[in-house]
Amino acid sequence: MEKDLKTVLSECGFGFKKKFGQNFITDKNLLNSIVAQAGVGAGDTVLEIGCGAGTLTKALSERAKKVISFEVDQTLKPVLAQTLAGVENAEVIFKDFLKVNLTELERETGEYCVVANLPYYVTTPLIMKLLDEGKLVKSITVMVQEEVALRLCAKENTADYGAITAVIALRASAETVKRVPRTMFTPRPNVDSAVVKLTIEDGRLLVKDPALYKKTVHAAFSSRRKTLENNLVNAFGLTRAVAQSVLNDCGIDLKARGETLSPEQFAILSDRISEIL
């Protein structure tokens, strides 16, 4: 008979580490639902970041062709030896994914999708790494704190809309596909979570210079209390007259703030800036 996770953790002397933001899921229906929402199919290679006790890894392995999981906590080795015993198509690499050379990894994986139950502190850098460096990634499905999910999927002119929302929009569309109450985790966190799916759509926003688009977005949000005009003057060293001319050319109100611009408007704005720089 299969041991339950608490028994395995206890036998292996495993202790949860706050610094890694470890919260494990054991509910099989929830795990299968996450895999289904991610759209994982029989021909897919999946990258999992932070495999924890391997419960999601196992659920992914039942649907995918291959699962490559990254885990930073070496003390999980004996736990995973038990929970993934007999799972032939999953490989666990004990390494910090943020330090992985993604170009080299993609030579091995080919096209892949990402599925992960992410600790809060690593969410933004990890998503940015995948969007900046991942040439063969098809989708990114991540479990994050609910407030982070709201930011990732926000629309312009809302309180949750920020630089990360607009930067994601350059390569992907984002949607919240599932809400997950805190009661589903061991140990129980202080907040609820949500599963967000980013579907990669290269060429979604046609911009002349993606790096300049990102710089424009970050400039717009660098000081939320200032107008877009002021932020452009500060970020790009433009004269006030030039900044006003650029905004007029793009049909943007001179009193507008960054959070009022849609990603499409940021694309127009960054292209106009590229012409004058």
DRENPAZA-96183 format. One record per residue (C-alpha): residue in three letters; residue number from 1; chain; x, y, z. Coordinates in steps of 0.25 Angstrom, whole numbers, m for minus. Layout:
BEGIN
<site resn="ala" resi="NUM" chain="A" u="X" v="Y" w="Z"/>
...
This chain:
BEGIN
<site resn="met" resi="1" chain="A" u="0" v="0" w="0"/>
<site resn="glu" resi="2" chain="A" u="5" v="14" w="m4"/>
<site resn="lys" resi="3" chain="A" u="9" v="22" w="9"/>
<site resn="asp" resi="4" chain="A" u="3" v="36" w="11"/>
<site resn="leu" resi="5" chain="A" u="12" v="48" w="9"/>
<site resn="lys" resi="6" chain="A" u="13" v="51" w="24"/>
<site resn="thr" resi="7" chain="A" u="18" v="37" w="27"/>
<site resn="val" resi="8" chain="A" u="29" v="38" w="16"/>
<site resn="leu" resi="9" chain="A" u="33" v="52" w="21"/>
<site resn="ser" resi="10" chain="A" u="34" v="47" w="35"/>
<site resn="glu" resi="11" chain="A" u="42" v="35" w="32"/>
<site resn="cys" resi="12" chain="A" u="52" v="43" w="24"/>
<site resn="gly" resi="13" chain="A" u="53" v="53" w="35"/>
<site resn="phe" resi="14" chain="A" u="49" v="64" w="26"/>
<site resn="gly" resi="15" chain="A" u="46" v="78" w="32"/>
<site resn="phe" resi="16" chain="A" u="40" v="89" w="24"/>
<site resn="lys" resi="17" chain="A" u="49" v="101" w="21"/>
<site resn="lys" resi="18" chain="A" u="43" v="115" w="21"/>
<site resn="lys" resi="19" chain="A" u="54" v="121" w="13"/>
<site resn="phe" resi="20" chain="A" u="49" v="112" w="1"/>
<site resn="gly" resi="21" chain="A" u="34" v="115" w="3"/>
<site resn="gln" resi="22" chain="A" u="31" v="101" w="3"/>
<site resn="asn" resi="23" chain="A" u="16" v="97" w="3"/>
<site resn="phe" resi="24" chain="A" u="12" v="84" w="m3"/>
<site resn="ile" resi="25" chain="A" u="0" v="79" w="m9"/>
<site resn="thr" resi="26" chain="A" u="m5" v="65" w="m7"/>
<site resn="asp" resi="27" chain="A" u="m20" v="65" w="m12"/>
<site resn="lys" resi="28" chain="A" u="m20" v="56" w="m25"/>
<site resn="asn" resi="29" chain="A" u="m32" v="63" w="m31"/>
<site resn="leu" resi="30" chain="A" u="m25" v="77" w="m30"/>
<site resn="leu" resi="31" chain="A" u="m12" v="71" w="m35"/>
<site resn="asn" resi="32" chain="A" u="m19" v="65" w="m47"/>
<site resn="ser" resi="33" chain="A" u="m27" v="78" w="m49"/>
<site resn="ile" resi="34" chain="A" u="m14" v="86" w="m50"/>
<site resn="val" resi="35" chain="A" u="m8" v="77" w="m60"/>
<site resn="ala" resi="36" chain="A" u="m21" v="77" w="m68"/>
<site resn="gln" resi="37" chain="A" u="m22" v="93" w="m68"/>
<site resn="ala" resi="38" chain="A" u="m7" v="93" w="m73"/>
<site resn="gly" resi="39" chain="A" u="m12" v="85" w="m85"/>
<site resn="val" resi="40" chain="A" u="m1" v="75" w="m83"/>
<site resn="gly" resi="41" chain="A" u="m2" v="64" w="m94"/>
<site resn="ala" resi="42" chain="A" u="5" v="50" w="m97"/>
<site resn="gly" resi="43" chain="A" u="15" v="57" w="m106"/>
<site resn="asp" resi="44" chain="A" u="19" v="68" w="m97"/>
<site resn="thr" resi="45" chain="A" u="32" v="70" w="m89"/>
<site resn="val" resi="46" chain="A" u="29" v="78" w="m76"/>
<site resn="leu" resi="47" chain="A" u="39" v="86" w="m68"/>
<site resn="glu" resi="48" chain="A" u="35" v="87" w="m54"/>
<site resn="ile" resi="49" chain="A" u="42" v="97" w="m45"/>
<site resn="gly" resi="50" chain="A" u="42" v="93" w="m30"/>
<site resn="cys" resi="51" chain="A" u="37" v="79" w="m29"/>
<site resn="gly" resi="52" chain="A" u="36" v="79" w="m14"/>
<site resn="ala" resi="53" chain="A" u="31" v="65" w="m10"/>
<site resn="gly" resi="54" chain="A" u="28" v="60" w="m24"/>
<site resn="thr" resi="55" chain="A" u="13" v="60" w="m24"/>
<site resn="leu" resi="56" chain="A" u="11" v="69" w="m36"/>
<site resn="thr" resi="57" chain="A" u="23" v="63" w="m42"/>
<site resn="lys" resi="58" chain="A" u="16" v="49" w="m42"/>
<site resn="ala" resi="59" chain="A" u="3" v="55" w="m47"/>
<site resn="leu" resi="60" chain="A" u="10" v="61" w="m58"/>
<site resn="ser" resi="61" chain="A" u="18" v="48" w="m62"/>
<site resn="glu" resi="62" chain="A" u="5" v="41" w="m63"/>
<site resn="arg" resi="63" chain="A" u="1" v="51" w="m75"/>
<site resn="ala" resi="64" chain="A" u="14" v="55" w="m81"/>
<site resn="lys" resi="65" chain="A" u="24" v="49" w="m89"/>
<site resn="lys" resi="66" chain="A" u="36" v="54" w="m80"/>
<site resn="val" resi="67" chain="A" u="37" v="62" w="m68"/>
<site resn="ile" resi="68" chain="A" u="49" v="70" w="m64"/>
<site resn="ser" resi="69" chain="A" u="48" v="75" w="m50"/>
<site resn="phe" resi="70" chain="A" u="57" v="85" w="m43"/>
<site resn="glu" resi="71" chain="A" u="59" v="86" w="m28"/>
<site resn="val" resi="72" chain="A" u="68" v="94" w="m19"/>
<site resn="asp" resi="73" chain="A" u="66" v="86" w="m6"/>
<site resn="gln" resi="74" chain="A" u="76" v="74" w="m5"/>
<site resn="thr" resi="75" chain="A" u="69" v="69" w="7"/>
<site resn="leu" resi="76" chain="A" u="57" v="65" w="m2"/>
<site resn="lys" resi="77" chain="A" u="65" v="54" w="m9"/>
<site resn="pro" resi="78" chain="A" u="61" v="42" w="1"/>
<site resn="val" resi="79" chain="A" u="47" v="47" w="0"/>
<site resn="leu" resi="80" chain="A" u="47" v="48" w="m15"/>
<site resn="ala" resi="81" chain="A" u="53" v="34" w="m16"/>
<site resn="gln" resi="82" chain="A" u="41" v="29" w="m9"/>
<site resn="thr" resi="83" chain="A" u="30" v="37" w="m15"/>
<site resn="leu" resi="84" chain="A" u="35" v="36" w="m30"/>
<site resn="ala" resi="85" chain="A" u="39" v="21" w="m28"/>
<site resn="gly" resi="86" chain="A" u="36" v="14" w="m41"/>
<site resn="val" resi="87" chain="A" u="33" v="27" w="m49"/>
<site resn="glu" resi="88" chain="A" u="42" v="25" w="m61"/>
<site resn="asn" resi="89" chain="A" u="39" v="38" w="m69"/>
<site resn="ala" resi="90" chain="A" u="43" v="48" w="m58"/>
<site resn="glu" resi="91" chain="A" u="57" v="53" w="m56"/>
<site resn="val" resi="92" chain="A" u="60" v="62" w="m44"/>
<site resn="ile" resi="93" chain="A" u="71" v="72" w="m45"/>
<site resn="phe" resi="94" chain="A" u="76" v="78" w="m31"/>
<site resn="lys" resi="95" chain="A" u="80" v="91" w="m36"/>
<site resn="asp" resi="96" chain="A" u="74" v="106" w="m35"/>
<site resn="phe" resi="97" chain="A" u="67" v="108" w="m48"/>
<site resn="leu" resi="98" chain="A" u="70" v="123" w="m48"/>
<site resn="lys" resi="99" chain="A" u="84" v="119" w="m50"/>
<site resn="val" resi="100" chain="A" u="82" v="109" w="m61"/>
<site resn="asn" resi="101" chain="A" u="86" v="112" w="m76"/>
<site resn="leu" resi="102" chain="A" u="73" v="112" w="m83"/>
<site resn="thr" resi="103" chain="A" u="79" v="112" w="m97"/>
<site resn="glu" resi="104" chain="A" u="87" v="99" w="m93"/>
<site resn="leu" resi="105" chain="A" u="75" v="92" w="m87"/>
<site resn="glu" resi="106" chain="A" u="66" v="95" w="m99"/>
<site resn="arg" resi="107" chain="A" u="76" v="87" w="m108"/>
<site resn="glu" resi="108" chain="A" u="72" v="75" w="m99"/>
<site resn="thr" resi="109" chain="A" u="57" v="78" w="m97"/>
<site resn="gly" resi="110" chain="A" u="52" v="83" w="m111"/>
<site resn="glu" resi="111" chain="A" u="39" v="90" w="m109"/>
<site resn="tyr" resi="112" chain="A" u="33" v="89" w="m95"/>
<site resn="cys" resi="113" chain="A" u="23" v="95" w="m85"/>
<site resn="val" resi="114" chain="A" u="26" v="99" w="m71"/>
<site resn="val" resi="115" chain="A" u="17" v="95" w="m59"/>
<site resn="ala" resi="116" chain="A" u="21" v="100" w="m45"/>
<site resn="asn" resi="117" chain="A" u="16" v="102" w="m31"/>
<site resn="leu" resi="118" chain="A" u="24" v="115" w="m28"/>
<site resn="pro" resi="119" chain="A" u="29" v="121" w="m15"/>
<site resn="tyr" resi="120" chain="A" u="26" v="136" w="m15"/>
<site resn="tyr" resi="121" chain="A" u="40" v="141" w="m15"/>
<site resn="val" resi="122" chain="A" u="44" v="134" w="m28"/>
<site resn="thr" resi="123" chain="A" u="31" v="137" w="m36"/>
<site resn="thr" resi="124" chain="A" u="35" v="149" w="m44"/>
<site resn="pro" resi="125" chain="A" u="50" v="146" w="m47"/>
<site resn="leu" resi="126" chain="A" u="46" v="132" w="m51"/>
<site resn="ile" resi="127" chain="A" u="35" v="137" w="m61"/>
<site resn="met" resi="128" chain="A" u="44" v="148" w="m66"/>
<site resn="lys" resi="129" chain="A" u="55" v="138" w="m68"/>
<site resn="leu" resi="130" chain="A" u="46" v="129" w="m76"/>
<site resn="leu" resi="131" chain="A" u="40" v="140" w="m85"/>
<site resn="asp" resi="132" chain="A" u="54" v="146" w="m87"/>
<site resn="glu" resi="133" chain="A" u="62" v="134" w="m90"/>
<site resn="gly" resi="134" chain="A" u="52" v="123" w="m93"/>
<site resn="lys" resi="135" chain="A" u="52" v="121" w="m108"/>
<site resn="leu" resi="136" chain="A" u="44" v="108" w="m108"/>
<site resn="val" resi="137" chain="A" u="35" v="110" w="m97"/>
<site resn="lys" resi="138" chain="A" u="20" v="108" w="m101"/>
<site resn="ser" resi="139" chain="A" u="13" v="111" w="m88"/>
<site resn="ile" resi="140" chain="A" u="16" v="114" w="m73"/>
<site resn="thr" resi="141" chain="A" u="5" v="110" w="m63"/>
<site resn="val" resi="142" chain="A" u="9" v="114" w="m49"/>
<site resn="met" resi="143" chain="A" u="2" v="113" w="m35"/>
<site resn="val" resi="144" chain="A" u="5" v="127" w="m29"/>
<site resn="gln" resi="145" chain="A" u="m1" v="135" w="m17"/>
<site resn="glu" resi="146" chain="A" u="m15" v="140" w="m21"/>
<site resn="glu" resi="147" chain="A" u="m10" v="155" w="m20"/>
<site resn="val" resi="148" chain="A" u="1" v="151" w="m30"/>
<site resn="ala" resi="149" chain="A" u="m9" v="145" w="m40"/>
<site resn="leu" resi="150" chain="A" u="m17" v="158" w="m40"/>
<site resn="arg" resi="151" chain="A" u="m4" v="165" w="m44"/>
<site resn="leu" resi="152" chain="A" u="0" v="156" w="m55"/>
<site resn="cys" resi="153" chain="A" u="m14" v="156" w="m61"/>
<site resn="ala" resi="154" chain="A" u="m18" v="171" w="m59"/>
<site resn="lys" resi="155" chain="A" u="m24" v="180" w="m69"/>
<site resn="glu" resi="156" chain="A" u="m20" v="195" w="m70"/>
<site resn="asn" resi="157" chain="A" u="m26" v="205" w="m62"/>
<site resn="thr" resi="158" chain="A" u="m27" v="195" w="m50"/>
<site resn="ala" resi="159" chain="A" u="m20" v="196" w="m37"/>
<site resn="asp" resi="160" chain="A" u="m13" v="182" w="m40"/>
<site resn="tyr" resi="161" chain="A" u="m7" v="186" w="m53"/>
<site resn="gly" resi="162" chain="A" u="8" v="188" w="m53"/>
<site resn="ala" resi="163" chain="A" u="21" v="187" w="m61"/>
<site resn="ile" resi="164" chain="A" u="21" v="172" w="m60"/>
<site resn="thr" resi="165" chain="A" u="7" v="171" w="m66"/>
<site resn="ala" resi="166" chain="A" u="11" v="179" w="m78"/>
<site resn="val" resi="167" chain="A" u="24" v="172" w="m80"/>
<site resn="ile" resi="168" chain="A" u="17" v="159" w="m80"/>
<site resn="ala" resi="169" chain="A" u="7" v="164" w="m91"/>
<site resn="leu" resi="170" chain="A" u="19" v="165" w="m100"/>
<site resn="arg" resi="171" chain="A" u="20" v="150" w="m102"/>
<site resn="ala" resi="172" chain="A" u="8" v="144" w="m95"/>
<site resn="ser" resi="173" chain="A" u="m6" v="144" w="m91"/>
<site resn="ala" resi="174" chain="A" u="m9" v="142" w="m77"/>
<site resn="glu" resi="175" chain="A" u="m22" v="136" w="m70"/>
<site resn="thr" resi="176" chain="A" u="m25" v="131" w="m56"/>
<site resn="val" resi="177" chain="A" u="m30" v="117" w="m58"/>
<site resn="lys" resi="178" chain="A" u="m32" v="112" w="m44"/>
<site resn="arg" resi="179" chain="A" u="m33" v="118" w="m30"/>
<site resn="val" resi="180" chain="A" u="m27" v="109" w="m19"/>
<site resn="pro" resi="181" chain="A" u="m31" v="111" w="m4"/>
<site resn="arg" resi="182" chain="A" u="m20" v="111" w="6"/>
<site resn="thr" resi="183" chain="A" u="m26" v="99" w="13"/>
<site resn="met" resi="184" chain="A" u="m21" v="90" w="1"/>
<site resn="phe" resi="185" chain="A" u="m6" v="92" w="5"/>
<site resn="thr" resi="186" chain="A" u="3" v="85" w="15"/>
<site resn="pro" resi="187" chain="A" u="7" v="93" w="23"/>
<site resn="arg" resi="188" chain="A" u="m4" v="103" w="22"/>
<site resn="pro" resi="189" chain="A" u="0" v="117" w="17"/>
<site resn="asn" resi="190" chain="A" u="m6" v="130" w="21"/>
<site resn="val" resi="191" chain="A" u="m12" v="133" w="8"/>
<site resn="asp" resi="192" chain="A" u="m20" v="127" w="m3"/>
<site resn="ser" resi="193" chain="A" u="m14" v="123" w="m17"/>
<site resn="ala" resi="194" chain="A" u="m17" v="123" w="m31"/>
<site resn="val" resi="195" chain="A" u="m12" v="116" w="m44"/>
<site resn="val" resi="196" chain="A" u="m9" v="125" w="m55"/>
<site resn="lys" resi="197" chain="A" u="m6" v="120" w="m69"/>
<site resn="leu" resi="198" chain="A" u="3" v="129" w="m79"/>
<site resn="thr" resi="199" chain="A" u="1" v="124" w="m93"/>
<site resn="ile" resi="200" chain="A" u="13" v="128" w="m102"/>
<site resn="glu" resi="201" chain="A" u="9" v="136" w="m114"/>
<site resn="asp" resi="202" chain="A" u="21" v="141" w="m121"/>
<site resn="gly" resi="203" chain="A" u="18" v="153" w="m130"/>
<site resn="arg" resi="204" chain="A" u="6" v="156" w="m121"/>
<site resn="leu" resi="205" chain="A" u="11" v="171" w="m120"/>
<site resn="leu" resi="206" chain="A" u="19" v="175" w="m132"/>
<site resn="val" resi="207" chain="A" u="30" v="184" w="m127"/>
<site resn="lys" resi="208" chain="A" u="43" v="189" w="m133"/>
<site resn="asp" resi="209" chain="A" u="51" v="187" w="m121"/>
<site resn="pro" resi="210" chain="A" u="46" v="178" w="m110"/>
<site resn="ala" resi="211" chain="A" u="57" v="183" w="m100"/>
<site resn="leu" resi="212" chain="A" u="53" v="197" w="m102"/>
<site resn="tyr" resi="213" chain="A" u="38" v="193" w="m100"/>
<site resn="lys" resi="214" chain="A" u="42" v="187" w="m87"/>
<site resn="lys" resi="215" chain="A" u="50" v="200" w="m83"/>
<site resn="thr" resi="216" chain="A" u="38" v="208" w="m87"/>
<site resn="val" resi="217" chain="A" u="29" v="200" w="m78"/>
<site resn="his" resi="218" chain="A" u="38" v="201" w="m66"/>
<site resn="ala" resi="219" chain="A" u="40" v="216" w="m68"/>
<site resn="ala" resi="220" chain="A" u="25" v="218" w="m68"/>
<site resn="phe" resi="221" chain="A" u="24" v="210" w="m55"/>
<site resn="ser" resi="222" chain="A" u="36" v="215" w="m48"/>
<site resn="ser" resi="223" chain="A" u="29" v="226" w="m41"/>
<site resn="arg" resi="224" chain="A" u="14" v="223" w="m41"/>
<site resn="arg" resi="225" chain="A" u="10" v="237" w="m35"/>
<site resn="lys" resi="226" chain="A" u="17" v="244" w="m47"/>
<site resn="thr" resi="227" chain="A" u="11" v="246" w="m60"/>
<site resn="leu" resi="228" chain="A" u="16" v="238" w="m72"/>
<site resn="glu" resi="229" chain="A" u="23" v="251" w="m78"/>
<site resn="asn" resi="230" chain="A" u="31" v="253" w="m65"/>
<site resn="asn" resi="231" chain="A" u="35" v="238" w="m65"/>
<site resn="leu" resi="232" chain="A" u="39" v="238" w="m80"/>
<site resn="val" resi="233" chain="A" u="48" v="251" w="m78"/>
<site resn="asn" resi="234" chain="A" u="55" v="244" w="m66"/>
<site resn="ala" resi="235" chain="A" u="57" v="231" w="m72"/>
<site resn="phe" resi="236" chain="A" u="61" v="235" w="m86"/>
<site resn="gly" resi="237" chain="A" u="67" v="249" w="m84"/>
<site resn="leu" resi="238" chain="A" u="57" v="255" w="m93"/>
<site resn="thr" resi="239" chain="A" u="54" v="270" w="m93"/>
<site resn="arg" resi="240" chain="A" u="40" v="273" w="m88"/>
<site resn="ala" resi="241" chain="A" u="36" v="278" w="m102"/>
<site resn="val" resi="242" chain="A" u="41" v="265" w="m108"/>
<site resn="ala" resi="243" chain="A" u="34" v="256" w="m98"/>
<site resn="gln" resi="244" chain="A" u="21" v="264" w="m101"/>
<site resn="ser" resi="245" chain="A" u="22" v="263" w="m116"/>
<site resn="val" resi="246" chain="A" u="24" v="248" w="m114"/>
<site resn="leu" resi="247" chain="A" u="12" v="246" w="m106"/>
<site resn="asn" resi="248" chain="A" u="4" v="255" w="m116"/>
<site resn="asp" resi="249" chain="A" u="9" v="247" w="m127"/>
<site resn="cys" resi="250" chain="A" u="4" v="234" w="m120"/>
<site resn="gly" resi="251" chain="A" u="m10" v="240" w="m117"/>
<site resn="ile" resi="252" chain="A" u="m7" v="239" w="m102"/>
<site resn="asp" resi="253" chain="A" u="m12" v="250" w="m92"/>
<site resn="leu" resi="254" chain="A" u="m1" v="259" w="m87"/>
<site resn="lys" resi="255" chain="A" u="m6" v="256" w="m72"/>
<site resn="ala" resi="256" chain="A" u="m7" v="241" w="m74"/>
<site resn="arg" resi="257" chain="A" u="0" v="232" w="m64"/>
<site resn="gly" resi="258" chain="A" u="7" v="219" w="m68"/>
<site resn="glu" resi="259" chain="A" u="m5" v="210" w="m62"/>
<site resn="thr" resi="260" chain="A" u="m15" v="216" w="m72"/>
<site resn="leu" resi="261" chain="A" u="m7" v="210" w="m84"/>
<site resn="ser" resi="262" chain="A" u="m11" v="197" w="m90"/>
<site resn="pro" resi="263" chain="A" u="1" v="188" w="m95"/>
<site resn="glu" resi="264" chain="A" u="m3" v="192" w="m109"/>
<site resn="gln" resi="265" chain="A" u="m1" v="207" w="m106"/>
<site resn="phe" resi="266" chain="A" u="12" v="204" w="m100"/>
<site resn="ala" resi="267" chain="A" u="16" v="197" w="m113"/>
<site resn="ile" resi="268" chain="A" u="13" v="209" w="m121"/>
<site resn="leu" resi="269" chain="A" u="20" v="218" w="m111"/>
<site resn="ser" resi="270" chain="A" u="33" v="210" w="m110"/>
<site resn="asp" resi="271" chain="A" u="33" v="210" w="m126"/>
<site resn="arg" resi="272" chain="A" u="32" v="225" w="m126"/>
<site resn="ile" resi="273" chain="A" u="43" v="226" w="m115"/>
<site resn="ser" resi="274" chain="A" u="52" v="217" w="m124"/>
<site resn="glu" resi="275" chain="A" u="50" v="226" w="m135"/>
<site resn="ile" resi="276" chain="A" u="55" v="239" w="m128"/>
<site resn="leu" resi="277" chain="A" u="66" v="233" w="m119"/>
